[in-house]
Amino acid sequence: MNRREFIKHSAAAVAGTSVLLTACKNGKSQISTDTTQVPEGSMTLRVNPNTGDHVSLLGFGMMRLPVQAGGTARENPDSPIDQDAVNQMVDYALEHGVNYFDTSPAYCQGLSEQSTGIALAKHKRSSYFIATKLSNFSPDTWSANESKAMFERSLKYLQTDYIDYLLLHGIGMSGGGLDGMGAFYGRYMDNGILDWLVEQKKKGRIRNLGFSYHGDVNVFDMLLRWHDEGKYHWDFVQIELNYLDWKYANEINPRNTDADYLYAELHKRGIPAVIMEPLLGGRLAKQPDAITRKMREMDYRYSPAAWAFRFAGNPEGVLTVLSGMTYLEHLKENVITYSPLYPLSADEENWLLALAKDIYELKAIPCTACNYCMPCPYGLNIPGIFAHYNKCIAEGTMPAVGGQDNDFRRNRRAFLVGYDRAVPRLRQADHCIGCYHCVSHCPQRIDIPKEMQRIDRFVDALKMNNN
């Protein structure tokens, strides 16, 4: 895009003021979204109203780092992280304006923080912001001593003496046999850890304190009520936001919360939002051909991933949008999308929200391949099973049971052969015994055994229909 096209595009976006950009104008503080002041080719920055930090709109999620055997630690858990590749990506990110790096003790088989620390160590500390989490999911880590030790290890592995953005990880998720509320109290309140973290912030070891939300919305609402009452102050909150979850998160799964509610609750309080899952684990980057054609007809310059990133970065209360990037080419594409961000016009925004209805009606399984459900005690490759099922939906090749025509026979064979190639026989859905060990770990609150039974019945029906 040349300079003239850039100015024309920006003017059109400003003329068609976005509903998202104008929502909740009564927020106590605003994050700058004036992208017309960003030089062409430069990363859009958002200003944290609490600290004045100039944060890149694209944040680097360090949860899908490459490993030496190829892919990520999820596909090859025994393979070491490819540190050279991580270093190269971090160098490129910093050179192109990306300065927010999000990690956790739970990512990459527990090795993400070390790898992130190594990659960042050669750069000036003031040139980047580190976000990590107190990921004390297991009841073994709920004691005050164990939770404190986890925080201290994060500092050590990240080779720093302070964390810019520290999150309570996954509030609202159940655990230890407790529901979302019970697990929250067990992890952060009964052991005094939240008060201890507040003290660490006063000491300068934490600059911003917040939480990431999954699951029980009552916990989310309670923490914001505490913020209103002055009991605890949240400097930022991490939520799942994309154009599908904006209105359909709860319809896809009744235990999820629509993003428009989460965003509005944060924005009216002036709490900056950090966005996770802008692509829903990659689902929104790989659309069915019919959806992709509509996107290209709307504007051929934007890929499905770029449309999703533009939507996620559009609201004025968004501080940064996280992307878990494994390959340099993904990083380069995402950098371009936000260098600078071209705001969605009102027409584009409404069109995307209408398109979300078409995608929702495909009835794909809302798995983001986060791998929290793994390992399965009975050896199932849960994310792999869901990925193959969703892939066939996305490609428009899902066979309709009972079909007789050539398309059915071709799609039936492709589904069954592809299933065996993607997931070894002993790790397929028919080996699920319904133990429900996985369900409490799923941030999307998927009834995994129910979905496994449904897929198993579908596969059996295809095998029986061999005409």
Salt bridges, closest charged atoms under 4 A:
GLU40 OE1 - ARG3 NH1 3.97
ASP53 OD1 - ARG207 NH2 2.82
ASP91 OD2 - LYS122 NZ 2.85
ASP91 OD1 - HIS123 NE2 2.71
ASP102 OD1 - LYS133 NZ 2.81
GLU152 OE1 - ARG205 NH2 2.71
ASP164 OD2 - ARG125 NH2 2.91
ASP164 OD1 - ARG207 NH1 3.02
GLU199 OE2 - LYS202 NZ 3.59
ASP228 OD1 - ARG269 NE 2.84
ASP235 OD2 - LYS201 NZ 2.62
ASP235 OD1 - HIS233 NE2 3.14
ASP260 OD2 - LYS247 NZ 2.70
GLU265 OE2 - LYS268 NZ 3.00
GLU265 OE1 - ARG269 NH1 2.97
ASP299 OD2 - ARG301 NH2 2.70
GLU316 OE1 - LYS25 NZ 3.16
GLU316 OE2 - HIS267 NE2 3.00
GLU348 OE1 - ARG310 NH2 3.13
ASP358 OD2 - LYS294 NZ 3.09
GLU361 OE2 - LYS357 NZ 2.57
GLU395 OE2 - LYS391 NZ 3.12
ASP407 OD1 - ARG410 NH2 2.35
ASP420 OD1 - ARG425 NE 2.84
ASP430 OD1 - HIS431 ND1 3.10
GLU451 OE1 - ARG454 NH2 2.68
